[in-house]
Amino acid sequence: RYVGYAGVSQRGCAFDNMNRVAYTAGWNDALLWRLDENLEVLGTQALDRPVAGLAIDEPQRRLYAAVTGVVDSLLEFEIDAEGLVSETGRGWVIPWEGHADGHSVAGLDFDEETGSFLCVNQDAGQLEFFRILGDDLKNVGTCALALDRPWGFGIDLATAEVHVAARTDNSCANVLVPLSTDPPVAGWPVPDWQVRFE
């Protein structure tokens, strides 16, 4: 289901299986929207930052927001029992390995198995992997995207199996598979793609 909000440009989406709450946020309204499983609005919270991606670490009860700006950053929030979030005070500049001029981040996901974040670097046209090591966010690898349009990329670990810990050469093979969605997700005239990393 697709839902529209004032200010459009919703860029982040994450679902918390523990409290059954979906979160969405975007560039324009700088609000975090909380939705139930029927996509009914439960409430909003001001983030005051343009969000380009959201991800949840369910066991640790943390929501992470990739924030776009002159300097892209990753911010950490605590999720309470009601699904409300509050800043933990922890945040990091995203340490891109590839070329980045700012406003480079698109999409965010978190792999609980490896403790890795995945973001698309739009400027470099690559998927980059990060881990929180101690108090620092470290780049732990990249994968080139075989796309001529790296922007507007969504990441879904339900359809992408990524083995970050096993990679030693900071590269990976990828296979592009066209998706047939009805209605199309991207639509005009950009095709929808599923990228599988093996």
N, C-alpha and C positions, 0 to 999 in steps of 0.2 A: 504494500500500500504506500502511496505517496501523499504527503501532507504538505501544504504550503503554509508559510508563516510570513508575517510582515517583515520586510527587509530582505526576503529571500536569501539566496547565497548560503544555505546551510551546508557546511563543509565537514562537520564532525558528527559521527553517529556511533554509539556504543550501547550494548545491552548488558545489564547486570542480571545474570541468572539467579542470583541469591535473593534479590528483592523484587525481581521481575519488572524492573524499571528500565526504560530506554532513555538515553540522553542524546540530545542533539544541540549543536551550537554552530555559529557561523561567523562570517567576516563582518557582516553589516550591523546586526543588532547587538552584538557582544553580549548576548544572553545565553544562558544554559537552560534549555527546555527539558522538563521531566515529563515523560509520557508513560501511560499504562500500556498493557499488551494490546489494547484496542486502538492505540495511538490517540487516546484522549489526553488532553493536557492536564497534568497534575499540578504544575506550577512552573515558575521560572526563577532564576537567580541571575543577578548581574555579574558578569565576569569582567566587564570593562576592557576586554582585549579581543582582537580579531582571531577567532579560532579556525584552524585549518584541519584539525583532526582530533579525535577523542579515542581513548582506549582505557580498558579497565583491567586492573589486577585484582581479581575477585578474592583470592585467599587473604590478601593483605588489606582489602577494603579501600583501595585507592583508585581514583579516577585521574587520568593524565590528559592534559590538553596540549596539543602542539599549536603554538601561537605564532602567527605570521607577522613579520615586521622587518624593519631595516636589519635587525638581528633576530633570527628565528629562535624560539625558545620552547622548552618543555616545562610545564608546570604541574605540580602534584597537589591533589586534593584528597581529603579523607571523606569517605562515604559513611553517613550514619545509618541507624536502623530504619529511618523513615525515607532514606534515599536522598536526603539533602547532602550537599557537599560543603566543605570548608577548606580553605587553603592551609597547607601544612607549613608553609614558609619555605619549602624547598622548590628550587627551580634551577634550570641549567640552560646555558646557551647551547643550541644544537651544534655539535662539532662535525660539520659536514666534511667529508673527505673530498668530494667532487667540488667543482666550481659552483659558487653560490653568491648571488648579488643581494640577498635579502628577499623576503617574500618568496622563498624557495620551497617551503614545506607544503606538501599536499598529502593528506591521509595520515593515519596513525593506527597501528595495531600493536598488541602486546602478546608475546608468546610465553605463556606461563612455564612451559617445559624448559626453555633455555633462559628465561628472564630477559629476553631481548625485545626491544622496541623496533618497529619497522616503519620507516617514513619514505616517501618519495621526494627526492630532490629534483624539482622541476627544471632548474637551470642546467644541471648535469645530465638529466634524463636517466637517472638511476635510482634503484631502491637501495637505501642505506640502513644498516643495522646498528643499534646502540644498546649499551647496558649501563646500569648504574653500578659503578664499582667504587665502594667506599662512599665518598661524598661527591664523586665526579661522574659525569656522563661521558662515556668513552665510545668512540666509533669502533665497531668490531668487524666491519665488512661491508661490501657493496656488491650489487648485481646490476649490470647494465640492462636497461629496458629497451627491447627492440621495437620501439615505437617512435613515430615522428611527432607525436603529441604526448609528452609526458605529463602534462597538466591534467587536473581533474581526475586523478587516479584514486580508486577505492581499493582497500586491502581487506581481504576476507580470509582468515586462516582456516575457515571451514573448507575452502577450495584450494588453498595453497599450503603445501607442506614444505616447510623451510627448516633445514638442519643447519643452524648457525654454528653450533659447537664443533661440527665435523669439518667445517670449511677451513682450509689452511692457506688457500691461494687468493682469498678475497675476490673470488669470481664464482659464477654459477651458470649452468646452462639453463635456458628458458625456452619454452614452447608456447607460441601464441595459439589460442583456440578461440575462434569467433563464437560469441554467445548469440542465441536466438531468444530474445526476451520480448514479451508482448504485454504492454507496450515497451518500446526500447527505453533503456535507462538514459543513455546519452542523447539519442535521437539525432537531431539536426547536425550537420551531416556526418558527425563523428560516429564510427561504429562502436559497439560495445565489445570489449575483449576480456577474456579470462587469461591471465598469465600464470602458467604453472612452472614453478621452480623445482628442479630435481637435483 
